[in-house]
Amino acid sequence: MFLDLDKKPRCSVAAIDDSGQQVTYGDLCDFAHEFATHIPSRSLIFILSENKIGSLMGYVASLSNHIVPLIISARTEEGLYAHLRDLYHPEYLWVPSEMAEKLGYKVVYSVWDYSLLCTDSPSVPMHADLSLLLPTSGSTGSPKLVRHSYRNIEANANNVRRLFKLTADERAMAILPMHYTMGLSVIASHLLAGATLLLSARSLLDKGFWTMLKEATSFTGVPYSFEILMKMRFTRMDLPKLRIITQGGGKLSPEMFHTLAQYAHEKGKEFIATYGQSECTARMAYLPAEMAMEKTCSIGIAEPGGQLSIVDAEGNETFEGEATGEMVYRGENVTMGYATSLEDLLKGDENHGVMHTGDLARRDADGCYFIIGRLKRFLKIFGLRIGLDEVEQMIKSELKADCYCKGDDEKLVVLVTRPELTEVIPSFIEEKTHLFHKNIEVRVVDEILRNEAGKVVNQ
């Protein structure tokens, strides 16, 4: 059974969602056995996820039965969903019941407000170790997926359990979407610990969210989450049960980082900043709570079970002492590699436990790491991973305009040669990626300059 769920006390509550539905560990195990009667052989399934009990049940049941889920948001744009469906040919879909009729496939059965649909697609050949597929940038609907093994998920869950010293007494506020790698990390680590998940799809401005948060022992958010929380005067609220506040999914501003560290210090709580990537099953590094006040914006050290190093500009790799260069991570949570086609699902482990992160980092004399830049063409803005090449391709393909994208962890900048698209592009990108339009700047240029190799220069 996935994460040894069958060894947990059957009557212990595993999850509660916004609707008030709750399931025990016994319910999870019983459902996994029932699920197998409807999908009797190893298959590829798309889970159109929400932070609800039904979505969680499908995820747990799939991994418990060696059924391979590709998890995307239930609110994924129809065209992006269709592109992934046509490329990977899932045999089954696990979707909110309200969507079942629209999708047009045979309903096998329905439970927990979710429905299992059969597409009648032929069986998909997959590697025996393949357990889970997640888009590298789910916001842009890229066909490029991260291939996880069963060991990857187990190792990450165990590393995080050890990092946060999780026990069965925890009640984790799970607001990050299930199709988001850190959202799944919260889920897996707490299920491994036999704890209770408080699944919420509510806005942080919703009164129901705050009612649930008052029962939580931990809260995991991305920078945007904390911006909203601060506007709601989070640090003035009485949250006596809250023990851990942890952040990932992008870099906090120095001011926000310090405010959270100061709040935790004064209130007897722990603020633990973390760092991760989908390619490493979410978590890779953390800053111990006792260092938060003195190491502002540091991602800290490798998580339990992992190892960090730096490769400098000359190719020299070091594991200690002051250094600057590309950060490299080693651990059993490093995923198998990517898939960009159906045939790639048969591939084995291509990374062998080593991930060159593409992030430029500085390691100080105390062994703490600080991210200072990116070597790859992607941004992380408020927890959303935005592939610059993918955004460019969407604009070129659908708006028929030449463009170039760049930016930082606060803003996506789009250079275009057509002034009439200045007002169109922000809403277009927001629809495709869910990045707020105020974090998108469009600049009109006379020409996108390229060299003979086609590479953009001097932009």
DAWOVEN-V748025 format. One record per residue. RES is the residue in one letter. SS is DSSP state (h for helix, s for strand, l for the rest). PSI is psi as a letter, one per 40 degrees, with the letter a starting at -180 (NA if undefined). OMEGA is omega in whole degrees, -180 to 180 (NA if undefined). Layout:
res=RES ss=SS psi=PSI omega=OMEGA
res=RES ss=SS psi=PSI omega=OMEGA
//
This chain:
res=M ss=l psi=i omega=-180
res=F ss=h psi=h omega=177
res=L ss=h psi=f omega=179
res=D ss=h psi=f omega=-178
res=L ss=h psi=d omega=180
res=D ss=h psi=e omega=178
res=K ss=h psi=e omega=178
res=K ss=l psi=i omega=177
res=P ss=l psi=h omega=-173
res=R ss=l psi=d omega=-175
res=C ss=l psi=e omega=-180
res=S ss=l psi=h omega=-179
res=V ss=s psi=h omega=-180
res=A ss=s psi=d omega=-177
res=A ss=s psi=i omega=173
res=I ss=s psi=h omega=178
res=D ss=s psi=a omega=-175
res=D ss=l psi=d omega=-177
res=S ss=l psi=e omega=-177
res=G ss=l psi=e omega=176
res=Q ss=l psi=i omega=175
res=Q ss=s psi=i omega=179
res=V ss=s psi=i omega=176
res=T ss=s psi=i omega=176
res=Y ss=h psi=d omega=175
res=G ss=h psi=d omega=177
res=D ss=h psi=d omega=180
res=L ss=h psi=d omega=-179
res=C ss=h psi=d omega=180
res=D ss=h psi=d omega=-180
res=F ss=h psi=d omega=179
res=A ss=h psi=d omega=178
res=H ss=h psi=d omega=178
res=E ss=h psi=d omega=-179
res=F ss=h psi=d omega=-178
res=A ss=h psi=d omega=179
res=T ss=h psi=d omega=-180
res=H ss=h psi=d omega=176
res=I ss=l psi=g omega=-170
res=P ss=l psi=e omega=-178
res=S ss=l psi=i omega=-180
res=R ss=l psi=h omega=-173
res=S ss=l psi=i omega=172
res=L ss=s psi=h omega=-179
res=I ss=s psi=h omega=171
res=F ss=s psi=h omega=172
res=I ss=s psi=h omega=175
res=L ss=s psi=g omega=-162
res=S ss=s psi=i omega=169
res=E ss=l psi=i omega=177
res=N ss=l psi=g omega=-179
res=K ss=l psi=i omega=-177
res=I ss=h psi=d omega=-177
res=G ss=h psi=d omega=179
res=S ss=h psi=d omega=178
res=L ss=h psi=d omega=-179
res=M ss=h psi=d omega=179
res=G ss=h psi=d omega=179
res=Y ss=h psi=d omega=-179
res=V ss=h psi=d omega=-179
res=A ss=h psi=d omega=179
res=S ss=h psi=d omega=-178
res=L ss=h psi=d omega=178
res=S ss=h psi=d omega=-177
res=N ss=l psi=e omega=180
res=H ss=l psi=f omega=169
res=I ss=l psi=h omega=-172
res=V ss=s psi=h omega=178
res=P ss=s psi=i omega=165
res=L ss=s psi=h omega=-174
res=I ss=s psi=h omega=174
res=I ss=s psi=i omega=-180
res=S ss=s psi=i omega=175
res=A ss=l psi=e omega=179
res=R ss=l psi=e omega=176
res=T ss=l psi=h omega=179
res=E ss=l psi=h omega=-174
res=E ss=h psi=d omega=-179
res=G ss=h psi=d omega=180
res=L ss=h psi=d omega=176
res=Y ss=h psi=d omega=-178
res=A ss=h psi=d omega=179
res=H ss=h psi=d omega=178
res=L ss=h psi=d omega=180
res=R ss=h psi=d omega=-178
res=D ss=h psi=d omega=-179
res=L ss=h psi=d omega=-172
res=Y ss=h psi=e omega=172
res=H ss=l psi=g omega=178
res=P ss=l psi=i omega=177
res=E ss=l psi=d omega=-178
res=Y ss=s psi=i omega=172
res=L ss=s psi=h omega=174
res=W ss=s psi=h omega=-167
res=V ss=s psi=i omega=172
res=P ss=s psi=h omega=-174
res=S ss=h psi=d omega=-180
res=E ss=h psi=e omega=179
res=M ss=h psi=e omega=-169
res=A ss=h psi=d omega=-176
res=E ss=h psi=d omega=-178
res=K ss=h psi=d omega=-177
res=L ss=h psi=d omega=168
res=G ss=l psi=e omega=179
res=Y ss=l psi=i omega=179
res=K ss=s psi=h omega=177
res=V ss=s psi=h omega=-180
res=V ss=s psi=d omega=173
res=Y ss=s psi=i omega=-178
res=S ss=s psi=i omega=179
res=V ss=s psi=i omega=179
res=W ss=l psi=f omega=180
res=D ss=l psi=e omega=176
res=Y ss=s psi=i omega=180
res=S ss=s psi=i omega=175
res=L ss=s psi=h omega=-180
res=L ss=s psi=i omega=176
res=C ss=s psi=h omega=-177
res=T ss=l psi=e omega=-176
res=D ss=l psi=e omega=174
res=S ss=l psi=i omega=179
res=P ss=l psi=i omega=-180
res=S ss=l psi=h omega=-178
res=V ss=l psi=h omega=177
res=P ss=l psi=h omega=-178
res=M ss=l psi=i omega=177
res=H ss=l psi=i omega=-176
res=A ss=l psi=d omega=-178
res=D ss=l psi=e omega=-176
res=L ss=s psi=h omega=-177
res=S ss=s psi=d omega=-170
res=L ss=s psi=i omega=175
res=L ss=s psi=h omega=175
res=L ss=s psi=h omega=175
res=P ss=s psi=i omega=177
res=T ss=l psi=d omega=176
res=S ss=l psi=g omega=-175
res=G ss=l psi=d omega=-179
res=S ss=l psi=d omega=-179
res=T ss=l psi=e omega=177
res=G ss=l psi=f omega=-179
res=S ss=l psi=i omega=175
res=P ss=l psi=e omega=179
res=K ss=l psi=h omega=-175
res=L ss=s psi=i omega=172
res=V ss=s psi=h omega=-179
res=R ss=s psi=h omega=179
res=H ss=s psi=i omega=172
res=S ss=s psi=i omega=176
res=Y ss=h psi=d omega=-180
res=R ss=h psi=d omega=178
res=N ss=h psi=d omega=-176
res=I ss=h psi=d omega=179
res=E ss=h psi=d omega=-179
res=A ss=h psi=d omega=179
res=N ss=h psi=d omega=-179
res=A ss=h psi=d omega=-180
res=N ss=h psi=d omega=178
res=N ss=h psi=d omega=-179
res=V ss=h psi=d omega=177
res=R ss=h psi=d omega=179
res=R ss=h psi=d omega=-178
res=L ss=h psi=d omega=-177
res=F ss=h psi=e omega=-180
res=K ss=l psi=f omega=-175
res=L ss=l psi=i omega=175
res=T ss=l psi=i omega=180
res=A ss=l psi=e omega=-180
res=D ss=l psi=e omega=-177
res=E ss=l psi=i omega=171
res=R ss=s psi=g omega=-171
res=A ss=s psi=h omega=175
res=M ss=s psi=h omega=-175
res=A ss=s psi=g omega=-179
res=I ss=l psi=e omega=-179
res=L ss=l psi=h omega=-175
res=P ss=l psi=i omega=180
res=M ss=l psi=d omega=179
res=H ss=l psi=e omega=179
res=Y ss=l psi=h omega=-171
res=T ss=h psi=d omega=180
res=M ss=h psi=d omega=174
res=G ss=h psi=d omega=177
res=L ss=h psi=d omega=179
res=S ss=h psi=d omega=177
res=V ss=h psi=d omega=-178
res=I ss=h psi=d omega=-175
res=A ss=h psi=d omega=-177
res=S ss=h psi=d omega=-180
res=H ss=h psi=d omega=174
res=L ss=h psi=d omega=178
res=L ss=h psi=d omega=-179
res=A ss=l psi=e omega=-178
res=G ss=l psi=f omega=-177
res=A ss=l psi=a omega=180
res=T ss=s psi=h omega=176
res=L ss=s psi=h omega=173
res=L ss=s psi=g omega=-175
res=L ss=s psi=h omega=-179
res=S ss=l psi=h omega=174
res=A ss=l psi=e omega=-178
res=R ss=l psi=i omega=171
res=S ss=l psi=i omega=177
res=L ss=l psi=e omega=177
res=L ss=l psi=e omega=-176
res=D ss=l psi=h omega=180
res=K ss=h psi=d omega=180
res=G ss=h psi=d omega=177
res=F ss=h psi=d omega=-177
res=W ss=h psi=d omega=176
res=T ss=h psi=d omega=180
res=M ss=h psi=d omega=-178
res=L ss=h psi=d omega=-179
res=K ss=l psi=e omega=178
res=E ss=l psi=e omega=-173
res=A ss=l psi=i omega=173
res=T ss=l psi=e omega=178
res=S ss=s psi=i omega=178
res=F ss=s psi=h omega=178
res=T ss=s psi=h omega=-179
res=G ss=s psi=i omega=174
res=V ss=l psi=i omega=-177
res=P ss=h psi=d omega=-179
res=Y ss=h psi=d omega=178
res=S ss=h psi=d omega=-176
res=F ss=h psi=d omega=175
res=E ss=h psi=d omega=178
res=I ss=h psi=d omega=-179
res=L ss=h psi=d omega=-180
res=M ss=h psi=d omega=177
res=K ss=h psi=d omega=178
res=M ss=l psi=e omega=179
res=R ss=l psi=f omega=-180
res=F ss=h psi=d omega=-174
res=T ss=h psi=e omega=179
res=R ss=h psi=e omega=-175
res=M ss=l psi=i omega=178
res=D ss=l psi=h omega=-179
res=L ss=l psi=g omega=-173
res=P ss=l psi=d omega=-178
res=K ss=l psi=e omega=-176
res=L ss=l psi=h omega=-177
res=R ss=l psi=d omega=-175
res=I ss=s psi=h omega=170
res=I ss=s psi=h omega=-178
res=T ss=s psi=i omega=-173
res=Q ss=s psi=i omega=173
res=G ss=l psi=a omega=174
res=G ss=l psi=f omega=180
res=G ss=l psi=i omega=-173
res=K ss=l psi=h omega=173
res=L ss=l psi=i omega=172
res=S ss=l psi=i omega=178
res=P ss=h psi=d omega=-179
res=E ss=h psi=d omega=-180
res=M ss=h psi=d omega=179
res=F ss=h psi=d omega=-178
res=H ss=h psi=d omega=180
res=T ss=h psi=d omega=180
res=L ss=h psi=d omega=179
res=A ss=h psi=d omega=-180
res=Q ss=h psi=d omega=179
res=Y ss=h psi=d omega=-179
res=A ss=h psi=d omega=-180
res=H ss=h psi=d omega=-177
res=E ss=h psi=d omega=-175
res=K ss=h psi=e omega=179
res=G ss=l psi=f omega=178
res=K ss=l psi=i omega=178
res=E ss=s psi=h omega=171
res=F ss=s psi=h omega=-176
res=I ss=s psi=h omega=176
res=A ss=s psi=i omega=179
res=T ss=s psi=i omega=179
res=Y ss=s psi=i omega=178
res=G ss=s psi=i omega=176
res=Q ss=s psi=i omega=175
res=S ss=h psi=d omega=-177
res=E ss=h psi=e omega=178
res=C ss=h psi=f omega=179
res=T ss=l psi=f omega=173
res=A ss=s psi=c omega=-167
res=R ss=s psi=i omega=179
res=M ss=s psi=d omega=-176
res=A ss=s psi=i omega=178
res=Y ss=s psi=i omega=175
res=L ss=l psi=h omega=179
res=P ss=l psi=i omega=-174
res=A ss=h psi=d omega=-177
res=E ss=h psi=e omega=180
res=M ss=h psi=e omega=-173
res=A ss=l psi=d omega=-177
res=M ss=l psi=d omega=-175
res=E ss=l psi=e omega=-177
res=K ss=l psi=g omega=-177
res=T ss=l psi=h omega=177
res=C ss=l psi=e omega=174
res=S ss=l psi=i omega=173
res=I ss=l psi=e omega=172
res=G ss=s psi=b omega=-172
res=I ss=s psi=i omega=179
res=A ss=s psi=i omega=177
res=E ss=l psi=i omega=176
res=P ss=l psi=h omega=-179
res=G ss=l psi=e omega=-179
res=G ss=s psi=i omega=180
res=Q ss=s psi=h omega=178
res=L ss=s psi=i omega=174
res=S ss=s psi=i omega=176
res=I ss=s psi=h omega=174
res=V ss=s psi=h omega=-176
res=D ss=l psi=a omega=-174
res=A ss=l psi=d omega=179
res=E ss=l psi=e omega=179
res=G ss=l psi=e omega=180
res=N ss=l psi=h omega=-180
res=E ss=s psi=h omega=178
res=T ss=s psi=i omega=-177
res=F ss=l psi=e omega=179
res=E ss=l psi=i omega=-178
res=G ss=l psi=i omega=-179
res=E ss=l psi=h omega=-180
res=A ss=s psi=i omega=176
res=T ss=s psi=h omega=179
res=G ss=s psi=a omega=179
res=E ss=s psi=h omega=178
res=M ss=s psi=h omega=180
res=V ss=s psi=h omega=180
res=Y ss=s psi=i omega=175
res=R ss=s psi=h omega=178
res=G ss=s psi=i omega=-179
res=E ss=l psi=e omega=177
res=N ss=l psi=e omega=174
res=V ss=l psi=h omega=-172
res=T ss=l psi=i omega=-173
res=M ss=l psi=d omega=-176
res=G ss=s psi=a omega=-177
res=Y ss=s psi=i omega=169
res=A ss=s psi=h omega=175
res=T ss=l psi=e omega=179
res=S ss=l psi=i omega=180
res=L ss=h psi=d omega=-178
res=E ss=h psi=d omega=-178
res=D ss=h psi=e omega=-180
res=L ss=h psi=e omega=177
res=L ss=h psi=e omega=-177
res=K ss=l psi=i omega=175
res=G ss=l psi=a omega=-178
res=D ss=l psi=h omega=-180
res=E ss=l psi=e omega=-176
res=N ss=l psi=d omega=177
res=H ss=l psi=f omega=173
res=G ss=l psi=e omega=-178
res=V ss=s psi=h omega=179
res=M ss=s psi=h omega=170
res=H ss=s psi=h omega=-166
res=T ss=s psi=d omega=-174
res=G ss=s psi=e omega=179
res=D ss=s psi=h omega=176
res=L ss=s psi=h omega=-175
res=A ss=s psi=i omega=173
res=R ss=s psi=h omega=175
res=R ss=s psi=h omega=-178
res=D ss=l psi=a omega=-176
res=A ss=l psi=d omega=179
res=D ss=l psi=e omega=179
res=G ss=l psi=e omega=178
res=C ss=l psi=i omega=-177
res=Y ss=s psi=i omega=176
res=F ss=s psi=h omega=177
res=I ss=s psi=h omega=-177
res=I ss=s psi=e omega=179
res=G ss=s psi=a omega=-180
res=R ss=s psi=i omega=176
res=L ss=l psi=e omega=-177
res=K ss=l psi=i omega=-177
res=R ss=l psi=g omega=171
res=F ss=s psi=i omega=177
res=L ss=s psi=i omega=169
res=K ss=s psi=h omega=-178
res=I ss=s psi=h omega=-179
res=F ss=l psi=f omega=176
res=G ss=l psi=e omega=178
res=L ss=s psi=h omega=178
res=R ss=s psi=h omega=-175
res=I ss=s psi=h omega=177
res=G ss=s psi=h omega=-176
res=L ss=h psi=d omega=179
res=D ss=h psi=d omega=-178
res=E ss=h psi=d omega=177
res=V ss=h psi=d omega=178
res=E ss=h psi=d omega=-178
res=Q ss=h psi=d omega=179
res=M ss=h psi=d omega=-180
res=I ss=h psi=d omega=-180
res=K ss=h psi=d omega=-176
res=S ss=h psi=d omega=-172
res=E ss=h psi=d omega=179
res=L ss=l psi=e omega=177
res=K ss=l psi=f omega=-178
res=A ss=l psi=i omega=174
res=D ss=l psi=i omega=-177
res=C ss=s psi=i omega=174
res=Y ss=s psi=h omega=-178
res=C ss=s psi=i omega=175
res=K ss=s psi=a omega=178
res=G ss=s psi=a omega=179
res=D ss=l psi=a omega=-175
res=D ss=l psi=e omega=176
res=E ss=l psi=d omega=-174
res=K ss=l psi=h omega=171
res=L ss=s psi=h omega=180
res=V ss=s psi=h omega=-179
res=V ss=s psi=h omega=175
res=L ss=s psi=h omega=179
res=V ss=s psi=i omega=-180
res=T ss=l psi=e omega=-177
res=R ss=l psi=h omega=-177
res=P ss=h psi=d omega=-176
res=E ss=h psi=e omega=-180
res=L ss=h psi=e omega=-177
res=T ss=h psi=d omega=-178
res=E ss=h psi=d omega=-176
res=V ss=h psi=d omega=-171
res=I ss=h psi=d omega=-179
res=P ss=h psi=d omega=180
res=S ss=h psi=d omega=178
res=F ss=h psi=d omega=-180
res=I ss=h psi=d omega=179
res=E ss=h psi=d omega=179
res=E ss=h psi=d omega=-176
res=K ss=h psi=d omega=-171
res=T ss=h psi=e omega=-176
res=H ss=l psi=e omega=172
res=L ss=l psi=h omega=-177
res=F ss=l psi=h omega=-172
res=H ss=h psi=d omega=180
res=K ss=h psi=e omega=175
res=N ss=h psi=e omega=179
res=I ss=s psi=h omega=178
res=E ss=s psi=h omega=178
res=V ss=s psi=h omega=179
res=R ss=s psi=h omega=179
res=V ss=s psi=h omega=178
res=V ss=l psi=i omega=-179
res=D ss=l psi=d omega=-176
res=E ss=l psi=i omega=171
res=I ss=l psi=h omega=-174
res=L ss=l psi=h omega=180
res=R ss=s psi=i omega=174
res=N ss=l psi=a omega=-175
res=E ss=l psi=e omega=178
res=A ss=l psi=e omega=179
res=G ss=l psi=e omega=-179
res=K ss=l psi=h omega=179
res=V ss=s psi=h omega=-179
res=V ss=l psi=i omega=173
res=N ss=l psi=f omega=177
res=Q ss=l psi=NA omega=NA
//
